[in-house]
Amino acid sequence: MASSGSDNGLPIVLVTNDDGSTAPGLLALADVLILGGKCQVFVCAPDQERSGVSHSITSGENLLEAGPVGVAKGILGYEVSGSPADCVSLALTSDMFPWKVAPALVLSGINKGCSIGYHMFYSGTVAGAREAVIHGVPAMAISLHW
């Protein structure tokens, strides 16, 4: 995947988190991106809260399960039985999503709680962004103390 545009010419943004596919922060972020109308949004997030899993990945005989999830109107979403790093890796390397080119950006969050200081080493949200960078895709982790 060399380019970062979708079939409709809009840049692709992949959204993930560590709070799960139905977390308020993820839904708010996806809604804002859709309302802005400047990108095509896809979601690939854990099927349940995975806070504090750091950069864990599923390996060996353990299998990841993925299925469609309703996120917001106009957004294709999948929830995965693994970590945020698993979600990003799967989204970028499998044929789950219909993109022919890499996303322009991966946004991980909005995390419930601060991912700052030493917490960033444990944060699944930060790991989701870090996994994107490992794959050569720019990324940002977003957290909010609420």
WOURJO-V915684 format. One record per run of one state. SS is the DSSP state (~ for helix, > for strand, _ for the rest). FROM is the first residue (numbers start at 0). TO is the last residue. If there is no record, write none. Layout:
ss | from | to
SS | FROM | TO
SS | FROM | TO
This chain:
ss | from | to
_ | 0 | 3
> | 4 | 4
_ | 5 | 9
> | 10 | 15
_ | 16 | 22
~ | 23 | 35
_ | 36 | 37
> | 38 | 45
_ | 46 | 64
> | 65 | 67
_ | 68 | 74
> | 75 | 79
_ | 80 | 82
~ | 83 | 92
_ | 93 | 103
> | 104 | 112
_ | 113 | 115
~ | 116 | 120
_ | 121 | 122
~ | 123 | 133
_ | 134 | 137
> | 138 | 143
_ | 144 | 145
